[in-house]
Amino acid sequence: MSIESILGIDNSDPESRHADYLVEADLRLMKDLVAFRKKRNIAQATVAERMGIDPSGVSKIEAGHRDLLQSTIQRYALAIGAVIDHKIRAFEEIDAGTPQSEHAN
């Protein structure tokens, strides 16, 4: 039995796959921002100071313990000198490239 079936996630349903993709995209964004911060050798304390928040807040943001507002993500990007480009596509374009066997997991 897969974790998806235990949690009641139906990967054969396009809407469920779409929702899952959106969550994964948000997680990738934060992972990429953290990697960018580390590559530039910017400490969490520096990010916190630039954002005007407590250092523990930056730690929680980076760990994914918060559902972030777009403005918070933008302030984080500003604090580390990053630019975020948005790209909008139809989910069907992405989903069409996924093998059917992955939909059935």
Phi and psi restraints in degrees (range 20) as a CNS / XPLOR table:
assign (resid 1 and name C) (resid 2 and name N)
       (resid 2 and name CA) (resid 2 and name C) 1.0 -85.9 20.0 2
assign (resid 2 and name N) (resid 2 and name CA)
       (resid 2 and name C) (resid 3 and name N) 1.0 162.5 20.0 2
assign (resid 2 and name C) (resid 3 and name N)
       (resid 3 and name CA) (resid 3 and name C) 1.0 -63.2 20.0 2
assign (resid 3 and name N) (resid 3 and name CA)
       (resid 3 and name C) (resid 4 and name N) 1.0 -34.0 20.0 2
assign (resid 3 and name C) (resid 4 and name N)
       (resid 4 and name CA) (resid 4 and name C) 1.0 -61.5 20.0 2
assign (resid 4 and name N) (resid 4 and name CA)
       (resid 4 and name C) (resid 5 and name N) 1.0 -44.9 20.0 2
assign (resid 4 and name C) (resid 5 and name N)
       (resid 5 and name CA) (resid 5 and name C) 1.0 -68.3 20.0 2
assign (resid 5 and name N) (resid 5 and name CA)
       (resid 5 and name C) (resid 6 and name N) 1.0 -35.3 20.0 2
assign (resid 5 and name C) (resid 6 and name N)
       (resid 6 and name CA) (resid 6 and name C) 1.0 -62.8 20.0 2
assign (resid 6 and name N) (resid 6 and name CA)
       (resid 6 and name C) (resid 7 and name N) 1.0 -39.6 20.0 2
assign (resid 6 and name C) (resid 7 and name N)
       (resid 7 and name CA) (resid 7 and name C) 1.0 -85.6 20.0 2
assign (resid 7 and name N) (resid 7 and name CA)
       (resid 7 and name C) (resid 8 and name N) 1.0 -2.7 20.0 2
assign (resid 7 and name C) (resid 8 and name N)
       (resid 8 and name CA) (resid 8 and name C) 1.0 79.2 20.0 2
assign (resid 8 and name N) (resid 8 and name CA)
       (resid 8 and name C) (resid 9 and name N) 1.0 22.8 20.0 2
assign (resid 8 and name C) (resid 9 and name N)
       (resid 9 and name CA) (resid 9 and name C) 1.0 -90.5 20.0 2
assign (resid 9 and name N) (resid 9 and name CA)
       (resid 9 and name C) (resid 10 and name N) 1.0 126.3 20.0 2
assign (resid 9 and name C) (resid 10 and name N)
       (resid 10 and name CA) (resid 10 and name C) 1.0 -105.1 20.0 2
assign (resid 10 and name N) (resid 10 and name CA)
       (resid 10 and name C) (resid 11 and name N) 1.0 96.6 20.0 2
assign (resid 10 and name C) (resid 11 and name N)
       (resid 11 and name CA) (resid 11 and name C) 1.0 -70.2 20.0 2
assign (resid 11 and name N) (resid 11 and name CA)
       (resid 11 and name C) (resid 12 and name N) 1.0 -9.2 20.0 2
assign (resid 11 and name C) (resid 12 and name N)
       (resid 12 and name CA) (resid 12 and name C) 1.0 -82.5 20.0 2
assign (resid 12 and name N) (resid 12 and name CA)
       (resid 12 and name C) (resid 13 and name N) 1.0 -12.1 20.0 2
assign (resid 12 and name C) (resid 13 and name N)
       (resid 13 and name CA) (resid 13 and name C) 1.0 -89.8 20.0 2
assign (resid 13 and name N) (resid 13 and name CA)
       (resid 13 and name C) (resid 14 and name N) 1.0 120.3 20.0 2
assign (resid 13 and name C) (resid 14 and name N)
       (resid 14 and name CA) (resid 14 and name C) 1.0 -57.2 20.0 2
assign (resid 14 and name N) (resid 14 and name CA)
       (resid 14 and name C) (resid 15 and name N) 1.0 -36.5 20.0 2
assign (resid 14 and name C) (resid 15 and name N)
       (resid 15 and name CA) (resid 15 and name C) 1.0 -65.9 20.0 2
assign (resid 15 and name N) (resid 15 and name CA)
       (resid 15 and name C) (resid 16 and name N) 1.0 -39.2 20.0 2
assign (resid 15 and name C) (resid 16 and name N)
       (resid 16 and name CA) (resid 16 and name C) 1.0 -65.2 20.0 2
assign (resid 16 and name N) (resid 16 and name CA)
       (resid 16 and name C) (resid 17 and name N) 1.0 -42.3 20.0 2
assign (resid 16 and name C) (resid 17 and name N)
       (resid 17 and name CA) (resid 17 and name C) 1.0 -64.1 20.0 2
assign (resid 17 and name N) (resid 17 and name CA)
       (resid 17 and name C) (resid 18 and name N) 1.0 -38.6 20.0 2
assign (resid 17 and name C) (resid 18 and name N)
       (resid 18 and name CA) (resid 18 and name C) 1.0 -63.0 20.0 2
assign (resid 18 and name N) (resid 18 and name CA)
       (resid 18 and name C) (resid 19 and name N) 1.0 -48.2 20.0 2
assign (resid 18 and name C) (resid 19 and name N)
       (resid 19 and name CA) (resid 19 and name C) 1.0 -60.2 20.0 2
assign (resid 19 and name N) (resid 19 and name CA)
       (resid 19 and name C) (resid 20 and name N) 1.0 -43.0 20.0 2
assign (resid 19 and name C) (resid 20 and name N)
       (resid 20 and name CA) (resid 20 and name C) 1.0 -61.7 20.0 2
assign (resid 20 and name N) (resid 20 and name CA)
       (resid 20 and name C) (resid 21 and name N) 1.0 -41.6 20.0 2
assign (resid 20 and name C) (resid 21 and name N)
       (resid 21 and name CA) (resid 21 and name C) 1.0 -61.7 20.0 2
assign (resid 21 and name N) (resid 21 and name CA)
       (resid 21 and name C) (resid 22 and name N) 1.0 -42.6 20.0 2
assign (resid 21 and name C) (resid 22 and name N)
       (resid 22 and name CA) (resid 22 and name C) 1.0 -63.3 20.0 2
assign (resid 22 and name N) (resid 22 and name CA)
       (resid 22 and name C) (resid 23 and name N) 1.0 -41.3 20.0 2
assign (resid 22 and name C) (resid 23 and name N)
       (resid 23 and name CA) (resid 23 and name C) 1.0 -63.6 20.0 2
assign (resid 23 and name N) (resid 23 and name CA)
       (resid 23 and name C) (resid 24 and name N) 1.0 -45.9 20.0 2
assign (resid 23 and name C) (resid 24 and name N)
       (resid 24 and name CA) (resid 24 and name C) 1.0 -61.7 20.0 2
assign (resid 24 and name N) (resid 24 and name CA)
       (resid 24 and name C) (resid 25 and name N) 1.0 -37.7 20.0 2
assign (resid 24 and name C) (resid 25 and name N)
       (resid 25 and name CA) (resid 25 and name C) 1.0 -63.6 20.0 2
assign (resid 25 and name N) (resid 25 and name CA)
       (resid 25 and name C) (resid 26 and name N) 1.0 -40.9 20.0 2
assign (resid 25 and name C) (resid 26 and name N)
       (resid 26 and name CA) (resid 26 and name C) 1.0 -63.9 20.0 2
assign (resid 26 and name N) (resid 26 and name CA)
       (resid 26 and name C) (resid 27 and name N) 1.0 -41.8 20.0 2
assign (resid 26 and name C) (resid 27 and name N)
       (resid 27 and name CA) (resid 27 and name C) 1.0 -64.3 20.0 2
assign (resid 27 and name N) (resid 27 and name CA)
       (resid 27 and name C) (resid 28 and name N) 1.0 -40.4 20.0 2
assign (resid 27 and name C) (resid 28 and name N)
       (resid 28 and name CA) (resid 28 and name C) 1.0 -63.6 20.0 2
assign (resid 28 and name N) (resid 28 and name CA)
       (resid 28 and name C) (resid 29 and name N) 1.0 -39.3 20.0 2
assign (resid 28 and name C) (resid 29 and name N)
       (resid 29 and name CA) (resid 29 and name C) 1.0 -59.2 20.0 2
assign (resid 29 and name N) (resid 29 and name CA)
       (resid 29 and name C) (resid 30 and name N) 1.0 -49.4 20.0 2
assign (resid 29 and name C) (resid 30 and name N)
       (resid 30 and name CA) (resid 30 and name C) 1.0 -65.6 20.0 2
assign (resid 30 and name N) (resid 30 and name CA)
       (resid 30 and name C) (resid 31 and name N) 1.0 -39.8 20.0 2
assign (resid 30 and name C) (resid 31 and name N)
       (resid 31 and name CA) (resid 31 and name C) 1.0 -60.1 20.0 2
assign (resid 31 and name N) (resid 31 and name CA)
       (resid 31 and name C) (resid 32 and name N) 1.0 -42.4 20.0 2
assign (resid 31 and name C) (resid 32 and name N)
       (resid 32 and name CA) (resid 32 and name C) 1.0 -67.1 20.0 2
assign (resid 32 and name N) (resid 32 and name CA)
       (resid 32 and name C) (resid 33 and name N) 1.0 -38.9 20.0 2
assign (resid 32 and name C) (resid 33 and name N)
       (resid 33 and name CA) (resid 33 and name C) 1.0 -65.6 20.0 2
assign (resid 33 and name N) (resid 33 and name CA)
       (resid 33 and name C) (resid 34 and name N) 1.0 -41.9 20.0 2
assign (resid 33 and name C) (resid 34 and name N)
       (resid 34 and name CA) (resid 34 and name C) 1.0 -63.6 20.0 2
assign (resid 34 and name N) (resid 34 and name CA)
       (resid 34 and name C) (resid 35 and name N) 1.0 -43.1 20.0 2
assign (resid 34 and name C) (resid 35 and name N)
       (resid 35 and name CA) (resid 35 and name C) 1.0 -61.9 20.0 2
assign (resid 35 and name N) (resid 35 and name CA)
       (resid 35 and name C) (resid 36 and name N) 1.0 -38.7 20.0 2
assign (resid 35 and name C) (resid 36 and name N)
       (resid 36 and name CA) (resid 36 and name C) 1.0 -63.1 20.0 2
assign (resid 36 and name N) (resid 36 and name CA)
       (resid 36 and name C) (resid 37 and name N) 1.0 -45.0 20.0 2
assign (resid 36 and name C) (resid 37 and name N)
       (resid 37 and name CA) (resid 37 and name C) 1.0 -59.6 20.0 2
assign (resid 37 and name N) (resid 37 and name CA)
       (resid 37 and name C) (resid 38 and name N) 1.0 -46.3 20.0 2
assign (resid 37 and name C) (resid 38 and name N)
       (resid 38 and name CA) (resid 38 and name C) 1.0 -65.9 20.0 2
assign (resid 38 and name N) (resid 38 and name CA)
       (resid 38 and name C) (resid 39 and name N) 1.0 -39.5 20.0 2
assign (resid 38 and name C) (resid 39 and name N)
       (resid 39 and name CA) (resid 39 and name C) 1.0 -61.7 20.0 2
assign (resid 39 and name N) (resid 39 and name CA)
       (resid 39 and name C) (resid 40 and name N) 1.0 -33.1 20.0 2
assign (resid 39 and name C) (resid 40 and name N)
       (resid 40 and name CA) (resid 40 and name C) 1.0 -88.9 20.0 2
assign (resid 40 and name N) (resid 40 and name CA)
       (resid 40 and name C) (resid 41 and name N) 1.0 4.5 20.0 2
assign (resid 40 and name C) (resid 41 and name N)
       (resid 41 and name CA) (resid 41 and name C) 1.0 55.4 20.0 2
assign (resid 41 and name N) (resid 41 and name CA)
       (resid 41 and name C) (resid 42 and name N) 1.0 44.5 20.0 2
assign (resid 41 and name C) (resid 42 and name N)
       (resid 42 and name CA) (resid 42 and name C) 1.0 -101.9 20.0 2
assign (resid 42 and name N) (resid 42 and name CA)
       (resid 42 and name C) (resid 43 and name N) 1.0 122.8 20.0 2
assign (resid 42 and name C) (resid 43 and name N)
       (resid 43 and name CA) (resid 43 and name C) 1.0 -73.6 20.0 2
assign (resid 43 and name N) (resid 43 and name CA)
       (resid 43 and name C) (resid 44 and name N) 1.0 152.7 20.0 2
assign (resid 43 and name C) (resid 44 and name N)
       (resid 44 and name CA) (resid 44 and name C) 1.0 -57.9 20.0 2
assign (resid 44 and name N) (resid 44 and name CA)
       (resid 44 and name C) (resid 45 and name N) 1.0 -37.0 20.0 2
assign (resid 44 and name C) (resid 45 and name N)
       (resid 45 and name CA) (resid 45 and name C) 1.0 -62.6 20.0 2
assign (resid 45 and name N) (resid 45 and name CA)
       (resid 45 and name C) (resid 46 and name N) 1.0 -36.8 20.0 2
assign (resid 45 and name C) (resid 46 and name N)
       (resid 46 and name CA) (resid 46 and name C) 1.0 -67.0 20.0 2
assign (resid 46 and name N) (resid 46 and name CA)
       (resid 46 and name C) (resid 47 and name N) 1.0 -43.5 20.0 2
assign (resid 46 and name C) (resid 47 and name N)
       (resid 47 and name CA) (resid 47 and name C) 1.0 -60.3 20.0 2
assign (resid 47 and name N) (resid 47 and name CA)
       (resid 47 and name C) (resid 48 and name N) 1.0 -44.7 20.0 2
assign (resid 47 and name C) (resid 48 and name N)
       (resid 48 and name CA) (resid 48 and name C) 1.0 -59.5 20.0 2
assign (resid 48 and name N) (resid 48 and name CA)
       (resid 48 and name C) (resid 49 and name N) 1.0 -45.4 20.0 2
assign (resid 48 and name C) (resid 49 and name N)
       (resid 49 and name CA) (resid 49 and name C) 1.0 -61.3 20.0 2
assign (resid 49 and name N) (resid 49 and name CA)
       (resid 49 and name C) (resid 50 and name N) 1.0 -45.1 20.0 2
assign (resid 49 and name C) (resid 50 and name N)
       (resid 50 and name CA) (resid 50 and name C) 1.0 -66.5 20.0 2
assign (resid 50 and name N) (resid 50 and name CA)
       (resid 50 and name C) (resid 51 and name N) 1.0 -31.8 20.0 2
assign (resid 50 and name C) (resid 51 and name N)
       (resid 51 and name CA) (resid 51 and name C) 1.0 -85.9 20.0 2
assign (resid 51 and name N) (resid 51 and name CA)
       (resid 51 and name C) (resid 52 and name N) 1.0 -14.4 20.0 2
assign (resid 51 and name C) (resid 52 and name N)
       (resid 52 and name CA) (resid 52 and name C) 1.0 74.4 20.0 2
assign (resid 52 and name N) (resid 52 and name CA)
       (resid 52 and name C) (resid 53 and name N) 1.0 34.6 20.0 2
assign (resid 52 and name C) (resid 53 and name N)
       (resid 53 and name CA) (resid 53 and name C) 1.0 -129.9 20.0 2
assign (resid 53 and name N) (resid 53 and name CA)
       (resid 53 and name C) (resid 54 and name N) 1.0 170.8 20.0 2
assign (resid 53 and name C) (resid 54 and name N)
       (resid 54 and name CA) (resid 54 and name C) 1.0 -71.4 20.0 2
assign (resid 54 and name N) (resid 54 and name CA)
       (resid 54 and name C) (resid 55 and name N) 1.0 144.1 20.0 2
assign (resid 54 and name C) (resid 55 and name N)
       (resid 55 and name CA) (resid 55 and name C) 1.0 -54.6 20.0 2
assign (resid 55 and name N) (resid 55 and name CA)
       (resid 55 and name C) (resid 56 and name N) 1.0 -31.9 20.0 2
assign (resid 55 and name C) (resid 56 and name N)
       (resid 56 and name CA) (resid 56 and name C) 1.0 -65.4 20.0 2
assign (resid 56 and name N) (resid 56 and name CA)
       (resid 56 and name C) (resid 57 and name N) 1.0 -27.4 20.0 2
assign (resid 56 and name C) (resid 57 and name N)
       (resid 57 and name CA) (resid 57 and name C) 1.0 -65.5 20.0 2
assign (resid 57 and name N) (resid 57 and name CA)
       (resid 57 and name C) (resid 58 and name N) 1.0 -40.2 20.0 2
assign (resid 57 and name C) (resid 58 and name N)
       (resid 58 and name CA) (resid 58 and name C) 1.0 -65.1 20.0 2
assign (resid 58 and name N) (resid 58 and name CA)
       (resid 58 and name C) (resid 59 and name N) 1.0 -41.8 20.0 2
assign (resid 58 and name C) (resid 59 and name N)
       (resid 59 and name CA) (resid 59 and name C) 1.0 -59.4 20.0 2
assign (resid 59 and name N) (resid 59 and name CA)
       (resid 59 and name C) (resid 60 and name N) 1.0 -43.2 20.0 2
assign (resid 59 and name C) (resid 60 and name N)
       (resid 60 and name CA) (resid 60 and name C) 1.0 -67.2 20.0 2
assign (resid 60 and name N) (resid 60 and name CA)
       (resid 60 and name C) (resid 61 and name N) 1.0 -39.2 20.0 2
assign (resid 60 and name C) (resid 61 and name N)
       (resid 61 and name CA) (resid 61 and name C) 1.0 -60.1 20.0 2
assign (resid 61 and name N) (resid 61 and name CA)
       (resid 61 and name C) (resid 62 and name N) 1.0 -49.5 20.0 2
assign (resid 61 and name C) (resid 62 and name N)
       (resid 62 and name CA) (resid 62 and name C) 1.0 -67.3 20.0 2
assign (resid 62 and name N) (resid 62 and name CA)
       (resid 62 and name C) (resid 63 and name N) 1.0 -29.9 20.0 2
assign (resid 62 and name C) (resid 63 and name N)
       (resid 63 and name CA) (resid 63 and name C) 1.0 -81.6 20.0 2
assign (resid 63 and name N) (resid 63 and name CA)
       (resid 63 and name C) (resid 64 and name N) 1.0 -6.9 20.0 2
assign (resid 63 and name C) (resid 64 and name N)
       (resid 64 and name CA) (resid 64 and name C) 1.0 79.7 20.0 2
assign (resid 64 and name N) (resid 64 and name CA)
       (resid 64 and name C) (resid 65 and name N) 1.0 21.7 20.0 2
assign (resid 64 and name C) (resid 65 and name N)
       (resid 65 and name CA) (resid 65 and name C) 1.0 -85.3 20.0 2
assign (resid 65 and name N) (resid 65 and name CA)
       (resid 65 and name C) (resid 66 and name N) 1.0 7.1 20.0 2
assign (resid 65 and name C) (resid 66 and name N)
       (resid 66 and name CA) (resid 66 and name C) 1.0 -136.1 20.0 2
assign (resid 66 and name N) (resid 66 and name CA)
       (resid 66 and name C) (resid 67 and name N) 1.0 146.6 20.0 2
assign (resid 66 and name C) (resid 67 and name N)
       (resid 67 and name CA) (resid 67 and name C) 1.0 -89.1 20.0 2
assign (resid 67 and name N) (resid 67 and name CA)
       (resid 67 and name C) (resid 68 and name N) 1.0 103.6 20.0 2
assign (resid 67 and name C) (resid 68 and name N)
       (resid 68 and name CA) (resid 68 and name C) 1.0 -82.1 20.0 2
assign (resid 68 and name N) (resid 68 and name CA)
       (resid 68 and name C) (resid 69 and name N) 1.0 140.3 20.0 2
assign (resid 68 and name C) (resid 69 and name N)
       (resid 69 and name CA) (resid 69 and name C) 1.0 -74.1 20.0 2
assign (resid 69 and name N) (resid 69 and name CA)
       (resid 69 and name C) (resid 70 and name N) 1.0 153.4 20.0 2
assign (resid 69 and name C) (resid 70 and name N)
       (resid 70 and name CA) (resid 70 and name C) 1.0 -57.6 20.0 2
assign (resid 70 and name N) (resid 70 and name CA)
       (resid 70 and name C) (resid 71 and name N) 1.0 -38.4 20.0 2
assign (resid 70 and name C) (resid 71 and name N)
       (resid 71 and name CA) (resid 71 and name C) 1.0 -64.4 20.0 2
assign (resid 71 and name N) (resid 71 and name CA)
       (resid 71 and name C) (resid 72 and name N) 1.0 -33.4 20.0 2
assign (resid 71 and name C) (resid 72 and name N)
       (resid 72 and name CA) (resid 72 and name C) 1.0 -68.2 20.0 2
assign (resid 72 and name N) (resid 72 and name CA)
       (resid 72 and name C) (resid 73 and name N) 1.0 -42.7 20.0 2
assign (resid 72 and name C) (resid 73 and name N)
       (resid 73 and name CA) (resid 73 and name C) 1.0 -62.2 20.0 2
assign (resid 73 and name N) (resid 73 and name CA)
       (resid 73 and name C) (resid 74 and name N) 1.0 -40.8 20.0 2
assign (resid 73 and name C) (resid 74 and name N)
       (resid 74 and name CA) (resid 74 and name C) 1.0 -65.2 20.0 2
assign (resid 74 and name N) (resid 74 and name CA)
       (resid 74 and name C) (resid 75 and name N) 1.0 -40.8 20.0 2
assign (resid 74 and name C) (resid 75 and name N)
       (resid 75 and name CA) (resid 75 and name C) 1.0 -65.2 20.0 2
assign (resid 75 and name N) (resid 75 and name CA)
       (resid 75 and name C) (resid 76 and name N) 1.0 -38.5 20.0 2
assign (resid 75 and name C) (resid 76 and name N)
       (resid 76 and name CA) (resid 76 and name C) 1.0 -63.0 20.0 2
assign (resid 76 and name N) (resid 76 and name CA)
       (resid 76 and name C) (resid 77 and name N) 1.0 -47.7 20.0 2
assign (resid 76 and name C) (resid 77 and name N)
       (resid 77 and name CA) (resid 77 and name C) 1.0 -59.6 20.0 2
assign (resid 77 and name N) (resid 77 and name CA)
       (resid 77 and name C) (resid 78 and name N) 1.0 -43.0 20.0 2
assign (resid 77 and name C) (resid 78 and name N)
       (resid 78 and name CA) (resid 78 and name C) 1.0 -61.1 20.0 2
assign (resid 78 and name N) (resid 78 and name CA)
       (resid 78 and name C) (resid 79 and name N) 1.0 -41.6 20.0 2
assign (resid 78 and name C) (resid 79 and name N)
       (resid 79 and name CA) (resid 79 and name C) 1.0 -63.9 20.0 2
assign (resid 79 and name N) (resid 79 and name CA)
       (resid 79 and name C) (resid 80 and name N) 1.0 -27.8 20.0 2
assign (resid 79 and name C) (resid 80 and name N)
       (resid 80 and name CA) (resid 80 and name C) 1.0 -105.1 20.0 2
assign (resid 80 and name N) (resid 80 and name CA)
       (resid 80 and name C) (resid 81 and name N) 1.0 1.8 20.0 2
assign (resid 80 and name C) (resid 81 and name N)
       (resid 81 and name CA) (resid 81 and name C) 1.0 76.8 20.0 2
assign (resid 81 and name N) (resid 81 and name CA)
       (resid 81 and name C) (resid 82 and name N) 1.0 27.8 20.0 2
assign (resid 81 and name C) (resid 82 and name N)
       (resid 82 and name CA) (resid 82 and name C) 1.0 -101.9 20.0 2
assign (resid 82 and name N) (resid 82 and name CA)
       (resid 82 and name C) (resid 83 and name N) 1.0 157.0 20.0 2
assign (resid 82 and name C) (resid 83 and name N)
       (resid 83 and name CA) (resid 83 and name C) 1.0 -118.0 20.0 2
assign (resid 83 and name N) (resid 83 and name CA)
       (resid 83 and name C) (resid 84 and name N) 1.0 134.9 20.0 2
assign (resid 83 and name C) (resid 84 and name N)
       (resid 84 and name CA) (resid 84 and name C) 1.0 -110.3 20.0 2
assign (resid 84 and name N) (resid 84 and name CA)
       (resid 84 and name C) (resid 85 and name N) 1.0 122.7 20.0 2
assign (resid 84 and name C) (resid 85 and name N)
       (resid 85 and name CA) (resid 85 and name C) 1.0 -102.0 20.0 2
assign (resid 85 and name N) (resid 85 and name CA)
       (resid 85 and name C) (resid 86 and name N) 1.0 131.2 20.0 2
assign (resid 85 and name C) (resid 86 and name N)
       (resid 86 and name CA) (resid 86 and name C) 1.0 -95.8 20.0 2
assign (resid 86 and name N) (resid 86 and name CA)
       (resid 86 and name C) (resid 87 and name N) 1.0 144.3 20.0 2
assign (resid 86 and name C) (resid 87 and name N)
       (resid 87 and name CA) (resid 87 and name C) 1.0 -133.7 20.0 2
assign (resid 87 and name N) (resid 87 and name CA)
       (resid 87 and name C) (resid 88 and name N) 1.0 125.0 20.0 2
assign (resid 87 and name C) (resid 88 and name N)
       (resid 88 and name CA) (resid 88 and name C) 1.0 -110.6 20.0 2
assign (resid 88 and name N) (resid 88 and name CA)
       (resid 88 and name C) (resid 89 and name N) 1.0 127.3 20.0 2
assign (resid 88 and name C) (resid 89 and name N)
       (resid 89 and name CA) (resid 89 and name C) 1.0 -137.2 20.0 2
assign (resid 89 and name N) (resid 89 and name CA)
       (resid 89 and name C) (resid 90 and name N) 1.0 161.6 20.0 2
assign (resid 89 and name C) (resid 90 and name N)
       (resid 90 and name CA) (resid 90 and name C) 1.0 -74.8 20.0 2
assign (resid 90 and name N) (resid 90 and name CA)
       (resid 90 and name C) (resid 91 and name N) 1.0 134.4 20.0 2
assign (resid 90 and name C) (resid 91 and name N)
       (resid 91 and name CA) (resid 91 and name C) 1.0 -58.4 20.0 2
assign (resid 91 and name N) (resid 91 and name CA)
       (resid 91 and name C) (resid 92 and name N) 1.0 -34.7 20.0 2
assign (resid 91 and name C) (resid 92 and name N)
       (resid 92 and name CA) (resid 92 and name C) 1.0 -57.7 20.0 2
assign (resid 92 and name N) (resid 92 and name CA)
       (resid 92 and name C) (resid 93 and name N) 1.0 -32.1 20.0 2
assign (resid 92 and name C) (resid 93 and name N)
       (resid 93 and name CA) (resid 93 and name C) 1.0 -65.3 20.0 2
assign (resid 93 and name N) (resid 93 and name CA)
       (resid 93 and name C) (resid 94 and name N) 1.0 -38.6 20.0 2
assign (resid 93 and name C) (resid 94 and name N)
       (resid 94 and name CA) (resid 94 and name C) 1.0 -77.0 20.0 2
assign (resid 94 and name N) (resid 94 and name CA)
       (resid 94 and name C) (resid 95 and name N) 1.0 -46.3 20.0 2
assign (resid 94 and name C) (resid 95 and name N)
       (resid 95 and name CA) (resid 95 and name C) 1.0 -65.5 20.0 2
assign (resid 95 and name N) (resid 95 and name CA)
       (resid 95 and name C) (resid 96 and name N) 1.0 -31.2 20.0 2
assign (resid 95 and name C) (resid 96 and name N)
       (resid 96 and name CA) (resid 96 and name C) 1.0 -63.3 20.0 2
assign (resid 96 and name N) (resid 96 and name CA)
       (resid 96 and name C) (resid 97 and name N) 1.0 -26.0 20.0 2
assign (resid 96 and name C) (resid 97 and name N)
       (resid 97 and name CA) (resid 97 and name C) 1.0 -86.5 20.0 2
assign (resid 97 and name N) (resid 97 and name CA)
       (resid 97 and name C) (resid 98 and name N) 1.0 -0.8 20.0 2
assign (resid 97 and name C) (resid 98 and name N)
       (resid 98 and name CA) (resid 98 and name C) 1.0 -91.7 20.0 2
assign (resid 98 and name N) (resid 98 and name CA)
       (resid 98 and name C) (resid 99 and name N) 1.0 123.9 20.0 2
assign (resid 98 and name C) (resid 99 and name N)
       (resid 99 and name CA) (resid 99 and name C) 1.0 -57.5 20.0 2
assign (resid 99 and name N) (resid 99 and name CA)
       (resid 99 and name C) (resid 100 and name N) 1.0 142.7 20.0 2
assign (resid 99 and name C) (resid 100 and name N)
       (resid 100 and name CA) (resid 100 and name C) 1.0 -56.8 20.0 2
assign (resid 100 and name N) (resid 100 and name CA)
       (resid 100 and name C) (resid 101 and name N) 1.0 -31.9 20.0 2
assign (resid 100 and name C) (resid 101 and name N)
       (resid 101 and name CA) (resid 101 and name C) 1.0 -62.6 20.0 2
assign (resid 101 and name N) (resid 101 and name CA)
       (resid 101 and name C) (resid 102 and name N) 1.0 -30.7 20.0 2
assign (resid 101 and name C) (resid 102 and name N)
       (resid 102 and name CA) (resid 102 and name C) 1.0 -73.5 20.0 2
assign (resid 102 and name N) (resid 102 and name CA)
       (resid 102 and name C) (resid 103 and name N) 1.0 -27.9 20.0 2
assign (resid 102 and name C) (resid 103 and name N)
       (resid 103 and name CA) (resid 103 and name C) 1.0 -69.4 20.0 2
assign (resid 103 and name N) (resid 103 and name CA)
       (resid 103 and name C) (resid 104 and name N) 1.0 -26.9 20.0 2
assign (resid 103 and name C) (resid 104 and name N)
       (resid 104 and name CA) (resid 104 and name C) 1.0 -88.9 20.0 2
assign (resid 104 and name N) (resid 104 and name CA)
       (resid 104 and name C) (resid 105 and name N) 1.0 -4.6 20.0 2
